[in-house]
């Protein structure tokens, strides 16, 4: 125990010494241009957060031009709308003209859109004005409290749900004067579209009812959607569906500084490989793991500090920081591997941009569906959105979001450390060959093949989750075959690339027996690692058709109530093992015969895997 503690202390001191050296060296090379870029990064992130906190970015500001007199009862409604730009009535370049007696609309698609925006602006204005009334029960006779329920908790299939049964859906006033008439009868919801006719109707057609003093009855954007979603309580006209645009922008602010941190980190790693500058560290009695840890530590701490600062600025808590830091770690791990593979700063720039785009897409796009589907939990940014909204997050959902990312980051650092050696750092080898070298560096015996297959699961998991997120919006009949094909391609590559690397480096004899052994071990390792994807069930992803297709293709599980015998259940449980062993053996045999034969064998393995998945999905309905 004492020896272990002594070794750990020695490793910690070595890592801290290298980290201090990295900070002093990087600070010495920091010029004014780099400092200015860093300042811009902070300002951009701050601007994004401030813009979101102020209600979001108005991309449609002053989109439609409206000719209207300044003394018109509708002028304030137009002037307070972000989408409408009030102009003099005599201006010829307008889509809409509001006069004392009628509304003239340009006979174009833009004109009709402008009229719709005008009606919405006047309705919102009326809502704001009525919200200021002391007697709220008179201003809003009908109040709606909207509650979202799980789909399983809805009415049974076949039952009919009337849109406004039992509620008094009022009809917006369409006459001259008289405000908004809120109906109190039962039955279906009243017609909220008070347009009453064509675009050439009088002013009352826009849901604006003139009051006795000639003014316009109503709102100040107190009916504006809240920062973390839509309004779920109030008058029927003020109800809006929850879409956390502002909180998504706030969450996105966490990612902006990371792109600058990884640029500096990647440059530092590549600098060690130019003109053999890192040779002194390699010959020192220090392990490559300690060197990499020491060089990474300052950038990781910088990422954590920036994340904490942004979380504090936007109102995030510990959950936001804990969700974002793994993303930063994956950014750093991917950049480290890219810097170890790149042959020049030009190539490194391409690698870092690719890493940034891919990881930003993976973390940002699924979070759009935060209030829609469990698919959003693919991204840790969903946890940030929920934390900003003050929601509690179960431990299972937290692990589902950050677990694969942490595992992937660890495996990437492990691969990068494998090529942190003289024969790889200071030679100009193509990126694909460097990748094969990294895989081969972790293979010492046959059982290593099984280990690498199991370690590929985080990447397989992330790739399949991203495929689900991309295909989620398409029709199920189209996406199910596509996701099955994507699963086959991803998994067969994961099971075979390290076997190809081992044969390329002549680790094993190129015989049929060796191919079958390696293929069997690769399939076994993948099968064991694949069972850890059962964590997907904790997040409810199995409730989605695509989730079932991607993560439960093997069929019936034990205890699912289907009445299947234990022997059949065991067979279904072990069927994926047979599939993985067979397809991995096919690709291993191809790899033993060369790269061209590997390509052909890979196509055959993908075809076998795809046919198997289609058969299972068809059999299970």
N, C-alpha and C positions, 0 to 999 in steps of 0.2 A: 504493500500500500504506500509506503514511504517512497519507494523507487518510482512508482507511478506519479505521485505528487511532484517529485523532483523533476521528472521528465516534462510534466505539464507546465510547471513553472518555467523551465528552460525554454520550451516552445513559445510560451507567452512572451517572455522577454525578447526572444528573437523576432517574433512578429512585431512587437511594439518598436523595436529598434529599426526594423526595415520600414515600418510605417512612418516613423519620425524622419528617416532619410528621404522617403518618398515625398513627404510634405515640404521639407526644406528644398529639395531639388525642384519640385514643381513650382514652388513659390518663387524660386530664383529665375525660372524661365517665363514667368507670367508677365507679359508686356501690356501696354495700355490698351491695345486692340482687344486682347483676350478679356481684360477686365471690363471693357465697354460691352462686349458681347454678353458677359455674365450679367451685367447690370440690365441689359435689354431683356434677358431671360426673366429676371425677377420682375421687371416692369410689365412684361407681357402676361406673366402669371397673375400679377396683381390686378392688371386691367381686366383680365377674364373674370376673376373673382368679383371685382367691383361691378362689372357690367351685369353679372348674374344676380348679384345682390340687389342691384337696382331694377330688376324686373326682366332681365334677359336682353338680348340683342335685337333691336327692331330692324330686321332686314327689309321690312316692307314700309319703312317710314316714308311719308309723302309720296306714296305710290300712285295715287289717283288725284287728279286736279279737279277741283269743284269750283265753278263760278257761283259766287254767292255774295250778296250785299252784307255789309258789316252790321246793319240794323235788322237783319233777318232773324226771326225767332230760332232758326236752326244754326245760326252762325257759331254759337258756343259749342254745340255738339260736333260740328265739323272741325273747328279749331282745336278741340281737345283730343281728336282722334289721331293716332300716329300714322294711320294709313292714308288720311285725306289731307290735301293741301289746298286751303282756301285761296281762291284767286278772285279778282274783280269779274263781274258778270260780263264785261265787255271783252275779256280775254278770249281769243279764238281757240287757244290750245287747251281746252278743257274737255273732260269726258262727261261732265254732268253740270247742268245749270239749274239752280234752285231760285225760282222767282216767287212772287207773292201768291200766284194762282196755280202754278203747276211746276212739275219737274221735267226738264228736257234731258233725254239720255241719248248719247251717241249710239247709232245702230251698229255697234261693234261688240266683240266679245269683251274688250276692255271696258267699254261703256256699261255693259250689263254687270260686270264685276264691280265697277265703281258704284253703281246703284245699290248693289247688295251690301257693299261696305258702308254706304251712306245709311241704309236702313239699320244696320247693326250699330253704327255709331250713335244714331238718334235713340235707339232702344237702350243702349248702355247709358247714355246721358240721362234718359228718363229714370232708369234704375238708380243711378247715383243721386238724383234729386229726391226721389222718394225715400231713399235710405236716410236722408237728413230729416225727414219728418219725425216729429215727436211721437205721434200716434202711429206706431209701426203696424199695429193690427189693421188699421184702416188703409195704410199704404200697401201692405202686403197681406191681403186676406188669406192667401194660400201660401203655406210654407212647406217646403219639401226637405226631408232629411234623408239623404242617400247613403245607403250602407251596402258595401260590396261583400258578397258571399262567395264561398267556394262553389265550383260548378256542381259538385256532388251534393251540396246542400240545397240546390234549387228544386223546383216542383218536379214531380215524376214525369217521365217521358209520356207524351200524349196529352198532357194537360195544357190548356190554353191559358195564356196570361194576357189580360187586356192591358193596353198601355196605360190607361188612367182610371181603371175601375175603382169606384168608390172615392176618387179624389175630385175636387172641383177644379178642373183645369180651366182657367179663365181664358176668355178670348180677348186679345188685345184690341183696343178701341180702333175702329176704322171710320168713325164718323167725324164730323167737323167738331172739334173741341171735345171736351168731356174726358180727358184722361184715359186711364186704362181700366177697362171693365173686367174685373176678376170674377168669373162665374163661380157659383157655389153649389151647383147641382152635382149629382153623382153621374156615373157613366164614364165614357171615354174622355180623354183629355181634350180640352178645347183647342181650337186652331190658334196657334201662337203666331201665325203669319198674318199680320194685319195689313199686308200690302193691298189686298182687295183690288185686283185688276192689273192693268199693264203699267209700264214705267211712266206713262203720261198722266197717271192719276194725280190728284191733289196732294198737298203736303201731308195730309193725314194718312196717306197710303204708306208712309214710312214709319209707321208705328209711333209717330210723334203727335201727341194730342195737345192742341193749343189750350192754355189755361185762360181764365177770364181776363187776366191782365195782359194778354197777348204774348206772354213769355212761353217758355217751353218747360213742361213738367218733367223734370228730372235727372240722372246719375253723375259722380266725380270719379272715377275709377276706384270706388270702394268695392265694386263688384269684380275687380281684377283677380285673376287666378292667383292663388297663393304661391309663394316661392317654391314649395315642395309638392305641388300638385294642384288639381282643380278644386273649385268650391264644391262641397258636398252637402251644404245646408244653406237654405235661403229660398227666395222665390224661384218658381220654375225656370224663369228666364236666366237666372244667374248660375244655375247648375252647370258645371263643366266637367268633363272627364279628367281624371288625374293623369297628367303627363309631366314628369319631373324634369322639364327642360333646364330650368335654372340650376337645380341641384346637379344635373349631369354636367353642365358647364363648370360648376364649381369643382366637381370631381375631376374633370378633364384638366383643370388648372394644376393638379398634382403631377400630371405627366409632362407638362411643358419643361420644367427645369431638368428632368431626367435626361432629356435629349442632349443637353449641354454637358451634363456630368459624364455621360458615357463617351462623348467626344474627347474630353480631356483624359479619361481613363484609357480609352483605346490608343490614343497617341502615346501615352506613357508606356504602355506595354509594347507597342511597335518600336518605340525608341530603343528599347533594350535589344532589339534584334538588328538594328541598323549599325553597320560597321562594328559588329560584335561588342557593343557597349555593355551587354549584360553578362559577358564572359566571366568577369570577376566574381559575380554572385554565384555563377554555376560552379566555379572551382572552390568556393568557400565551403566549409563543413556545415552546410545548411541544406535542409531538405527542400525540394521544389515546392512542396505544399506550404511550408513556412514562408517562402519567398512570395508566392502568389497571395497568401493571406495577408502578409504585411503590405504589399502593394495595393491590395483591394480595400483594406480597412479604412484609410482616409476617405475614399470616395463613398464607401458605404455609410460612414458616419456623416458625411456631408449630405447624402441623400436623406438620412434619417432626420437631420437637423432641419433641412428645407421642408420635409414633410410635416414635421411638428409645427413649424412656423405657419405653413399654409393652413393646416388643420385649425390652429388657434385663430387665424384670421377669419376663416369662414364658419367657425362655430362647430367644427368636428371634434370628436373626442378620441379616446384611446382606441376605439374600434376602427376609426378612420385611419389612424397611424398604423395600426397592426395589419390592416388590409392593404395599405399602399406600399409598405416597406418590402414585402415579398415581391411586388412588381418591380421595385427598384433593384432588388437582388437579381431577378431574372434579367433585367436590362444589363446589369454589370456582367453577369455570367455569359450571356450571349455575346456581348462586346469583347470579353476576354478571349473567348474561343475564336471570334472573328479576327481579332488582332493577332492571335497565334497562327492563323491560317493565311492572312493577307500577306502579299509580297511587297506592297508599297502603300504609301499614304492614300494614293488614288483608289486602290482596291479596298483599303480600310474604310474610306468614305462610303463606298458603295455598300459595304457590309453593314456599317452602322445605320445607314439610311434604311436598308432593308429590315434590319432588326427593329428599328423604331416604328416603321410602318406596320409591320406584322404584329408586334406586341401591342401597339396602340389600337389596332383594329380588334385584336382579340379581347382587350380589356374594355374598350369603349362601346363597341356595337351591341353586345348582349345587354349592357346596362340600360339600353333604350327601353327594353321590355320589363323594367323593374316592377311595374304595377300590373303586368299582363300575364306573365307565365313564369314558371320555375326556371325556364331557359336562361333568365337573367343572372342566376346565381353562378353561371359559368365565370363571370367576371367579378373580381374583388371590388370593382368600382360600384357594383350594386350594393355591397356592404356600406360603402361610403355614402351612397345616396340615402340608404335607410338610416344610417347614423345621423346624417344631417337632418333627416325628417323626424328624429327622435324615436325611432322604432327599435324594439328589442330584437336581437339576432341570436337564434339558437346556436349552440356550439356545433351541431352537425352541419348546419348551413355554412358556418364560418370555415370549417375544415374542408368542406366541399369546394369552396371558392379558392382558398389559398393553398390547400394541400398539394395539388398537382403542380402549381407554380413553384413552390418551395422544393419539391422533389426534382423538378426539371432543372432548377438552378443548381442544385447540388450535383446532379449528374453532369451538367455542362462544365462546371468547375473541375470535376473529376477527369473528364476527357481532356480539358485544356492542360491540366497538370501533367497528363500523360505524355504530351508532346513538348513540355517545358524541359528540353534537353538539347544538347548541342547539335545533334544530327538533324533535328527538325527546326530549331530556332534560326539557324544561320545558313539554311539552304533554300534555294528558290524552287520550291516544288509547287505544282498546281494545287489549288484549294481542294479538289476531290481527293487527291492523293494524301494531302495532309489529314483530311477527314478519316481516310482509311487507316492512316498511321495512328491517329488518336484512338480509334476503335481497337486496333491491334495491340496498342500499348497496354490494354487492360485484359489481354488474353494470355494466360500463362499455361493453362491446361484445359482439357476438354470441358470441365465443369464451369470454367469461366464463360463459356458460350451461353449456358443457362442463366448465369448471373446477369450478363449483359442484356439478354432477352427480357428478363424481369425488370431491369433498370430502364428499359425503353418504354415501359408502360406510361410514365408521366407524359412523355411526348406523344404517344399514341392517344392518350386520354385528351390532351389539349387539342391535338389535330382533329379528333373526332368531334369534340365539343364545338370547335370552331366551324366545322362542316355543318353541324346541326344548326348553329346560329345563323349561318349564311343561307341555308336551305329552308329555314323555319317558315318564311313568309310565302313559300310556294305551295301549290296544291299537293296534298299528301300523295295522290296517285302518281305524281311526277317525282316527288322527292324521295319516296321510299326506295325505288330502284337506284337512284343517284347516291343515296347515303350508303346503301349496301355495297355499291361499287367503290365508294370512297373508303369504307371500312376495310374492304379486301385489299386495296392498294396500300393503305397506310400500314396495316398489320403485317402484310407480307414483306414490305420493305424493312420494317422494324425487326423482323425475325431473321433476316438474311444478310443485311449489310455487314454486320460484324463477322459473319461466317465467311463472306467474300474477302474481307480484310485478312482474316487468318490464313486463307488459302493463298492470297496474293503474297503474303510474307512467309509462305512455306512453313507455317506452324504445324501443319498436319499433312499426312501423306494423301495424295490425290487418288484415293481408292473408293470403291463403292461402299465398303464397310465403314470407312471413316466418314463418308457423307451421311450414311444412315445414322451413325452414332451422334454426329454433330447436329443433324436435323432433329433427331429425337430429343436431344438435350435442349436445343433451342425452343422446340415446341413445348416441352415440359416447363421450362422457365417462364415462357410467355403465358402459359395456362395458369401457373401459380400466381404470377403477377396480375393477371387479368382479373382474378377473383377479388382483388382489392378495389376494383371499380364498383363493387357493391355499395360503396359509399354514395354513389349516385342516387341510390334509393332514399338516402337520408334527406335529400333536397327535393324529393318528389318528382325527379326527372323521369321516372318510369311511368308517370301519368301521361306523358306525351307519346304520341305515336312514334316520332323520330327517336325519342329516348329509348323506347322499347326495342326499336329496330337496331340501334347502334350498340346498346349495352346489354340486351337480353336476347340475343339471337339463338341461344341454345335451347330456349323453350321453357317447359314447365319447371317450376321450382318445388322443392319439398314443402308440403304443407300449404299448397295453394288452393286446396279444396276442389280439385278437379276429379278426384276419384281415381287417379292413375296409380298403378301398383308401384311399390317401392323399387322393384327391379327395373321397371321402365324409367322411373325417375332417376335412378342411378345411371342407367344408360344414357339418358339425355344430359345428365351432368357431366359424364365423361366423354360425350361425343365431341365437344370442342377440343379436348386433348388429342383425340385421334386426328381431327382436322388439322390442328396446328403441327402435329408431328409429321403428317403426310406432306403437307405443303412445304414445311421447312426442309424436309428431306429432299423434295424435288428441287428447291432452289439451292440447297447445299450441293447436290450432285452437279447442277449447272455451274456453280461457282468453282467446283473442283476442276472443271474442264476449261475455264477461262471466262473472260468478261462477256464475250459474245454469247457463249452458251448460257451464262448466267441470265442475260437479258431474256433469252427465249424461255428458260425455266421459270423466271419470275412471272412472265406473262401467263404461262401454264398454271402456276400456283394461284395467281389472281383469279383465273377462270374457275378453277376448282373451288376456291373459297366463295366466289360469287354464286356459283350454282348451289353450293351447300346452304348459303344464307337465304337464297330465294326459296329453296325447298322448305327450310325450317319456317320461314315467315308464312309461306302458303299453307303449310300444314297446321300452323297455330292460328291462322286467320288474323 
